[in-house]
């Protein structure tokens, strides 16, 4: 009963936070905690089952969790190999491989700790399990809320549609990932144009050290080749990352229309981080995502998740330190 009551309170707090602003990562955590509390309540219902079924469930649940973790780790390693083959070996493409190897190492550590009577090993295993559990919980919150937020229908009464840039190919060409964003931005503009005043397409991206022109200029050429009128296109060509994309685009839009409304377009894996960044930059707009190649998504999602965690260093560092202390204390006990 207490677990269900806690779940109801957390769900109410989630509803209040979502009503205030959907673009809060705290919403994802509250929803995850509410579901976890409800899950604990459901597990408590097992006591009402016959003793044989309770024992079977108690034996099956850890095995199912372990097999699920093993399968996830193996799939991440496989995806990491594909990423390296498709995109080359660099830090951004090695995340899924590193996560998979880390998961396998954790499972190996836990298996060893279950068979070796060693206090130091038990302490290390308990600490690693608690920290990994914390990160896994936050990742599930991130994935679940990203899926929910990404399914919101875009508004059709905006003044601007902002497309966030990405790297160019060969220094001057729009790659498929960026083309998908621009195509979605154009489609949103054309959909609203059929029913009312056309929004202005804002293309945001500066010039990298290995690029011959700014991303905004390359994106504008791509959009104009697909029939978007030059008079309805604005270039923001100074930004170097998502935060600057939004901040500098906001200045352009406020200069043209101080009380503007906008829709921000990015890739599907980037939607929640871009939404949180838009809230932090006071950009009054919803974020929508363009589809991305399946093999690219796991590493990209892990990169986005890591970036969001780094926005809350004190909370996460405090939680990890507390879990380390608990793990070392619990694991060292005889």
N, C-alpha and C positions, 0 to 999 in steps of 0.2 A: 504493500500500500504506500509506504514512504517513497519508494522509487517512482511510482506512478505520479505521486503528488509533486515530487521534484521535477519530473519530466513535464508536467503541466505548467509549473512555474517557469521553467526554462523556455518552453514553447511560447508562453505569453511574453517573456522578455524578447525572444526572437521576433515575434510579431510587432512589438513596439519598435524595435530597432529597424526592422524592414520598412515599417510605415514612415519612419523618419528619413531614412535614406537606404536604398537597396544596395548602395555601393560601399558597404562597410564589411571588412573582413570579420569583425566581431559577430556579424549575423551568421556567418558560416560556422563559427565556433559554438555559438549558442544552439544552433540547430543540431550540430553534431552531439553536443552534451545532452540535449533533450532526447535524441534518439538512443544514445548510450544508456541514459537512465531508464527509458522505456524497455530497452533490451535486458537490463538487469532485472527489472520487474518481471519480465516474461520468464527469465531463467529461474526466478523464485517460484514460479508456478510449477516447476518440475517436481517440487516436494509433494504435490498432490497426486503424482503418478505412482503406480506400483513400484516397489523397491527394485525389481529387475530392470524396469525401464529407466529408472533414475540412474542406476549403475551403468547401464548401456550408454545413456546420454553423457554421463560424466567421462566415460572412456572415449566416446566418439568425438566429443567437442575438441579436446586438445589435438587429437590426430587430424581432424579436419582443418584446424587452424594451421598446424604444422605443414600439412600437404599444400594448403593454399599459399602459405608463405614460400614454400619451396618452388611451386609452380610459377609464382610471380617472379621470384629471383631468376629462375631459368629463362623465362620469357624476356626479362629485362636484359640479360646477358645476350640473348639472341638478337634482340632489337639493337643493342649496342654494336654488335658486329655489323649489322646491316647499315647502321648510321655511319660507321667508319668507312665502309665500302662506298656508300652513296655520297657522303659529304666530306670525307677526309677526317683525319685525326687531329682534333683541336679540343680545347676544354669544353666548349659548348656541345660538341657531338659525343663526348665521352660520358655524359651524366648517366644515361641509362645503363651503360656498361658498368660504371663505378657503383651504381646503386645495386645492380644485380650481384656483383662480386661481394659487395658489403653484406647483402642479405644472406648469401651462401656462407660467408665467414661467420656471421652471427649464428646461423643454424648450427654450424660446426662447433662453435664455442659452447652453445647450449647443450648439444649432444655430449660433448666432452665433459662438461660440468656435471651432467647427470650420471656419469659413470666413474668419475674420479673423485675421491674423497680429499679435496683440497680447499681449505678456506679461502686462500687468495683467488683461486680459480672461480669458486662460487661467488665471491664478491664482485669480480670483474664481470662474470656472466649476468648477475642480477642487475648490475649497473647498466650494462649494454642493453639488456632487455627493456629496462624502464625507459631509457633515453630513446631507444628505437620505437617503443610503443607510443611515446609522446609524439615523435615526429610522424609516425604512421597515422595516428589519430588526426593530427593537423592536416596531413596530406589528404586523408579521406574527406575531411571537412572542406578543404579547398576544391577537391574534385566534385563533390556533391553540389556545393553551392555554385560552382562554375557552370555545371550542367543546368541547374535551375535558372540562374541569371541569363545564361546564353539563349534560353528559350523564350525570353520576353519579346513580344512583337515590337519592332521599332516604331517610334512616333512618326506621324506623317504631317506634322505641322511645324517643322523646324525651319530655322533661318539658314543654317549651315550644316553640311555633312563633311566631317573632318576625317581624312584618311591618313593613318599613321604610316610613316615610311619604314623601309627595311633596306638592307644592302642591295646594291646593284650588281649585275653580272658584267664582267669585262669592263667595269668602270663606267658604263653608260647605258646598259640595258636593264629593263625591268624584269626581274625573275618571276617564275610562276607564283610563288607565295605572295609577292607584292601585287602582281597582276590580279589575283583573286580579290585582294582588298579593294583595288581601284574599281574592278568590275562591279563589286557589291555597292560601292559608293555611288557609282553612276546609276545603277539600278534603283537605288533609293531615291536619288534625285529625280529620275524619270517617273517613278511611281507617284511621287508627290506632285510633280509638274502636271500630270494628267488630271489632277483634282484641284489644283490651285496654283499659288505662286511657287516658282521653282526655287529651291535653295541653292546657295552658292557652294561649290565644291572646294574645300580647303585641302590642299595637298601639302603634307608636312614632312620635311626631312632635309637635313643639311648635307654638306659635301664631305665625305670621308677622305682620309689621306690617300686611299687607293682608288678614288673615283675621279672621273674627268669632269663631272658636272654634279650639281646638287641632286639629291633624290627627288626633291620637289619638282625640279625642271624635267627630269626624266619621266616622272609620273604625269606631269602636265602634258608632255608630248604624247604619252600613251593615251591619256583621256581625250585629247583633241583628235587623235587618229580614230577614235571610236565615236566621234560626233559630238563630244561635249563642247559647247560654245566657249570660246576663250574668255568672253565677258562674264561667264559664270564660274570662272576658275580663279582661285587665289593660291599663291605659292608662299609657303613658310619655309625658308631655306637656310635657317640658322641652327636648327636643333640637332642634337647628337644622341639623344635617348628619349625614352617615352615621356619622362617628366618634362623635358624641354619641348618635345612635340606639343604637349598639352598647354604648357605655360605660354609659349610663344604664339601658338595658334589662338589662345584666349585673347592675347593682346590685339591681334589682327581683327578678331571678331568683335570685340568690344569697341574698337575704333570705328567700325562700320555700323554697329548696332549695339548700344550699351546693354540693353536688356534682351540679349539674344537667347535663343534655344538651339541646341545642336544635337546631332547624332555623331558618335565617334565610331569609325570602322577600323577594325584590326583583324588579326587572325583568331580563329576560335580558341586556340590554346592560350591566347593572351588577353581574353576578355575580362576576366576578373581582376587581374593586376592592373590593366588599363582603367577599369572602372574605379578601383581604389585610388589610383593615381589621379584620375579626373576629380574625384571628391577632394583629395588633398590639395589640388590646384584650383579648387572652386570653379571648375568648369561645369556649367549647368547642362549636362547631357548624358544620355544613356549610351552604353557601348554595345556594339553588335560585332559578331565575328564571321569572317569568311572561312570557308572550308580549307583544311590543310591535308596534305598527304599523310596517310595513316602511319607510315614508318617514322615520320618526323615528329609525331605528336608526343610520344613518351619522354624523350629528352627535352623537348620544348616545355612540356608541362612541369617537369622537375626543375628546369631553370626558372620558370615563372614562380613556382612555389618557393624556391630558395630566395628569390628576390623579395617576395612578400615577407618572408620571415625576417629578413635583414631590416625591414622597416620598423620592426618592433624588437630591437636588440635587448632592452632591459627586461621586458617580460619573458622573452625566450631564454635569455641567459640565466635569469633567476630561477625559472622552472627547471632548466637542465641542472643547475647546481644543486637544487633541492633533491632532484631525482638521483643524482650521483651520490649525495649523502645518504639517502634512503637505501640505495642499492648496496653501497659498501657496508652499511650497518647491518642490513638484513642478510647479506651474503656471508658476512664474517661470523655470524652466530653459529654455534655448534649444532 
